[in-house]
């Protein structure tokens, strides 16, 4: 089966190309080779690749920059998804798409299900929700996979930021009142491939919106503490900095962060047999990768 992967140089896109199951021919395009907001480029790539399924890992993910770069955020996260959806529908092929916990308001106190009301509070979340709507409207065979707090050995993320800051500073202040599920890029890639394998075998999927994130839920402070504990034990850091737990109010950012980003992933498990993973164990694998090779 011929699979087109967009956003191939991002965290998840990179892992998708590293973890291709047997029997698939994959064509990965990064943003420099394929701007999904450019209709001519999209059509040219589809004509060249002739995919039988598309996995869209391309996105504008600069959450704070999006507040002032509204046009570009929407061009990629909404318009680009719309172009992919329309083109996939013309060919009668499925489109699997990665979305985010930012489509919710972050004001909940129980895990969000895929059917819960959305309510983004910033440009990034609004543009991603608009992209979801484009996909649902224009491509009948679609999967929206919402995830959260993505980390991995490749690209920029919270884990690598903490390691960099921890090597330079004796103390760090980390937000302790936002709660979510850290999710490894590799586990997201594995989930998307698992769905693709089911489609190849069955000729169909239960289309719709699903959630996938790491377990158990924690705060950024909890996440940072575990990063440093493991980094010291693996030799990535000589010692852990002193961590200070602070409220969100003491760490202002241009874009408002969701206070509550916990996702209910039961639908994915019940429907397709794909279970969430323990992020502590996933973190161990990522830190092992980083200790064995230079960071990318």
KATAKA-V756910 format. One record per residue. PHI is phi as a letter, one per 20 degrees, with the letter a starting at -180 (999 if undefined). PSI is psi as a letter, one per 40 degrees, with the letter a starting at -180 (* if undefined). D_CENTER is the distance of its C-alpha to the mean C-alpha in Angstrom with 2 decimals. Layout:
PHI_PSI_D_CENTER ; PHI_PSI_D_CENTER
This chain:
999_h_23.84 ; e_h_22.57 ; c_h_18.80 ; e_h_17.39 ; d_h_13.97 ; e_i_13.09 ; m_f_11.15 ; f_e_12.54 ; e_e_12.88 ; e_a_9.40 ; g_d_7.74 ; f_d_6.47 ; g_d_9.43 ; g_d_11.72 ; f_d_11.24 ; g_d_11.79 ; f_d_14.98 ; e_e_16.05 ; c_f_15.98 ; f_h_17.74 ; f_i_20.00 ; f_i_23.65 ; n_e_24.87 ; d_i_22.15 ; d_h_22.64 ; d_h_19.47 ; d_h_19.51 ; d_h_16.74 ; c_h_16.88 ; e_i_15.47 ; f_d_15.91 ; f_d_19.44 ; e_d_20.45 ; b_h_18.86 ; e_h_18.30 ; f_e_17.01 ; e_e_18.94 ; d_h_22.11 ; f_d_23.82 ; f_d_26.14 ; f_d_23.55 ; g_d_21.55 ; f_d_24.85 ; f_d_26.04 ; f_d_23.09 ; f_d_23.39 ; f_d_27.14 ; f_d_26.83 ; e_d_24.29 ; l_f_25.43 ; f_i_22.29 ; d_e_22.61 ; a_i_18.93 ; c_h_15.99 ; d_h_12.29 ; e_h_10.62 ; d_e_7.77 ; e_h_9.72 ; a_i_9.21 ; e_h_11.23 ; d_e_9.26 ; f_g_12.54 ; g_d_12.84 ; f_d_16.49 ; f_d_17.64 ; g_d_16.61 ; f_d_19.43 ; d_e_21.95 ; d_f_20.31 ; f_d_20.04 ; f_d_21.29 ; f_d_18.84 ; g_d_15.75 ; f_d_17.20 ; g_d_18.36 ; e_d_14.98 ; f_d_12.79 ; d_c_15.79 ; f_d_18.49 ; f_d_16.56 ; f_d_14.94 ; f_d_18.50 ; f_d_20.01 ; f_d_17.91 ; f_d_18.69 ; f_d_22.37 ; f_d_22.75 ; f_d_21.21 ; f_d_23.48 ; g_d_26.48 ; e_e_25.99 ; m_f_25.38 ; d_i_22.20 ; f_i_18.94 ; c_h_15.66 ; d_h_12.38 ; c_h_9.66 ; e_h_5.99 ; c_a_6.55 ; b_i_6.55 ; f_e_9.27 ; f_e_10.94 ; f_e_12.69 ; d_i_14.95 ; f_d_17.78 ; m_e_17.09 ; d_e_20.75 ; e_i_20.70 ; b_e_22.08 ; c_i_21.04 ; g_h_17.71 ; f_h_16.38 ; e_i_16.95 ; f_d_15.62 ; e_e_19.08 ; f_i_19.31 ; f_h_20.16 ; e_i_17.59 ; a_g_18.66 ; f_i_16.48 ; d_e_18.41 ; c_i_17.22 ; f_d_16.78 ; g_d_13.03 ; f_d_12.73 ; f_d_15.79 ; f_d_14.67 ; f_d_11.46 ; f_d_13.88 ; f_d_16.37 ; f_d_14.17 ; g_d_13.81 ; f_d_17.57 ; f_d_18.24 ; f_d_16.69 ; f_d_18.63 ; f_d_21.71 ; d_e_21.95 ; c_h_20.61 ; f_d_22.25 ; d_g_20.34 ; c_i_16.70 ; c_h_13.78 ; d_h_11.19 ; d_h_8.48 ; e_h_7.33 ; b_a_5.38 ; b_i_6.18 ; l_f_7.40 ; f_h_5.39 ; b_i_8.52 ; a_i_10.53 ; f_e_13.83 ; d_h_12.80 ; n_a_12.03 ; e_h_12.17 ; a_i_10.88 ; f_d_12.88 ; f_d_14.41 ; f_d_15.86 ; f_d_17.00 ; f_d_18.79 ; f_d_20.40 ; f_d_21.64 ; f_d_23.02 ; f_d_24.42 ; e_e_26.41 ; d_d_27.94 ; c_i_28.67 ; e_d_30.71 ; b_i_28.95 ; b_i_25.69 ; d_h_24.96 ; c_h_21.67 ; f_h_20.75 ; c_e_21.72 ; c_e_21.55 ; d_h_17.85 ; c_h_16.54 ; a_a_13.22 ; c_h_11.56 ; g_h_10.20 ; c_h_7.93 ; f_i_8.57 ; f_d_6.81 ; f_d_10.09 ; f_d_10.06 ; f_d_7.12 ; f_d_9.26 ; f_d_12.29 ; f_d_11.49 ; f_d_11.12 ; f_d_14.26 ; g_d_15.98 ; f_d_15.78 ; f_d_17.03 ; f_d_19.82 ; f_d_20.86 ; f_d_21.13 ; f_d_23.23 ; f_d_25.41 ; e_d_25.89 ; m_e_25.65 ; a_i_23.55 ; b_i_20.76 ; e_g_20.74 ; f_i_18.85 ; q_a_17.06 ; d_h_14.27 ; c_i_12.74 ; d_i_10.83 ; b_h_9.36 ; b_i_9.13 ; f_i_11.42 ; c_i_15.07 ; e_i_17.24 ; f_i_16.29 ; b_i_17.37 ; e_i_17.81 ; f_d_16.71 ; f_d_20.30 ; f_d_20.09 ; f_d_17.02 ; f_d_18.96 ; f_d_22.09 ; f_d_20.69 ; g_d_19.26 ; f_d_22.78 ; g_d_24.59 ; f_d_22.97 ; f_d_23.17 ; f_d_26.88 ; f_d_27.52 ; e_e_26.03 ; n_e_27.90 ; f_d_25.09 ; c_i_26.75 ; f_d_30.41 ; b_i_30.00 ; e_h_27.63 ; f_i_28.02 ; f_h_29.30 ; d_h_26.55 ; d_h_27.44 ; e_h_25.70 ; c_i_25.64 ; e_i_24.84 ; g_d_22.43 ; g_d_25.65 ; e_e_26.45 ; c_g_23.28 ; f_i_23.28 ; c_i_20.58 ; g_d_20.84 ; d_h_18.01 ; f_h_18.39 ; e_i_15.78 ; f_h_15.55 ; f_d_18.01 ; c_h_16.79 ; c_f_13.18 ; f_h_14.17 ; d_h_13.03 ; e_h_15.63 ; d_e_14.42 ; f_d_18.02 ; f_d_17.90 ; f_d_15.69 ; f_d_18.06 ; f_d_21.13 ; e_d_20.53 ; c_e_19.06 ; m_e_19.75 ; d_h_16.27 ; e_i_16.26 ; f_i_13.93 ; d_i_14.50 ; f_h_16.16 ; f_d_14.06 ; f_d_17.44 ; f_d_18.12 ; f_d_14.76 ; f_d_15.46 ; g_d_18.88 ; f_d_17.76 ; f_d_15.67 ; f_d_18.70 ; f_d_20.97 ; g_d_19.32 ; f_d_19.70 ; f_e_23.26 ; e_e_24.20 ; b_i_23.19 ; f_i_22.75 ; f_i_19.36 ; e_*_17.73
